[in-house]
Amino acid sequence: MSIEYNVLNILKEHSSKEAAITLKVTDIVTYMHREYDKSITDKQVRKALKDLTDSELNLPDEQKVIRYRTYDNERRKTDYYYNNIITDVEFKFLIDSVLYSNIFNNERALDLAGRIQTLSGKNLKDITPYANASFGRTRYAQNTDVLANCQLIIEAIKNNNYIEFDWNVYDVKNKNVYLHFRGRRTVIPIRLMLNNGRYFCLVRYRDSRKVYTYSVDLMTGLRVKEQRKSDGIGFHNLNIPLERAVYILNHPYMMGGELRPYIVRIDREYFSRLIDDFSYEINVLKETDTTVDIRVNASCKGMAYWLCHHYDIASIVDNKDKELNKELKKAAESILRQVHD
């Protein structure tokens, strides 16, 4: 390895912009002796630092990897530190997102989190010590490489290909949880979306305008098929918003279906819950001291699930959707059958 490469690693590992930890040349030499080569001299380190900083002279300060302070009319440099474009707190967010996502098993999550951790230095390791230890088996996760599936889906969308995969659902047999095969699917991928720590693929079948949602982690044996000929159906024919933010708000729990308007009454005390789920896709119609009436657009199945999850604080107002009434009635009857005096 070159001296420049080793000096860069020393700065990345032992200095920190956020923690205000800087290194002088003598500090870098000490680390070089400890970690690489005891024969390295101050002069060699100074030259390596000069070569590294000279290579970034034409870059804006915020893009420079190595930062420093100057003195003696800026002719001398001191107090060097590694300047991550991504901050350690942002790296922490990425690590936490990986560890607590729903698409990785323990081994895969820890492997990726550990590799992210190496992109910064000691300060990141100090604030994410859990990235090097098990965080508990809190979910069932099969061994499908979800990110590899995502890569194939992205490729298929880009090149107008079909994708083909085995569709599975979780089932149980002899007290063991396993993936139950539900058939081979050949579809046209439209969008790839992340929601609640899980990737979903919006797809349609040839000659159909109906959009279906499949969880990518439940796809096995996925492959890209031949380039498809146009069936004349474009995004404008689907009659649903495909922008991620809008689609997720309109389809609670990623339940597909056409969008319908609903008026929901929610306890004012818990209005924040509704904002969390529907965000800016709301139209306030009426407010009292205790309740708020809002109009939202959502799929029928998604709205039914949302109401069942919030039965104690929300209700539907002036509902004329027979399909929603049917879904809610079915849910209520199912719950009543489970209630015993």
Disulfide bonds with the S-S distance in Angstrom:
none
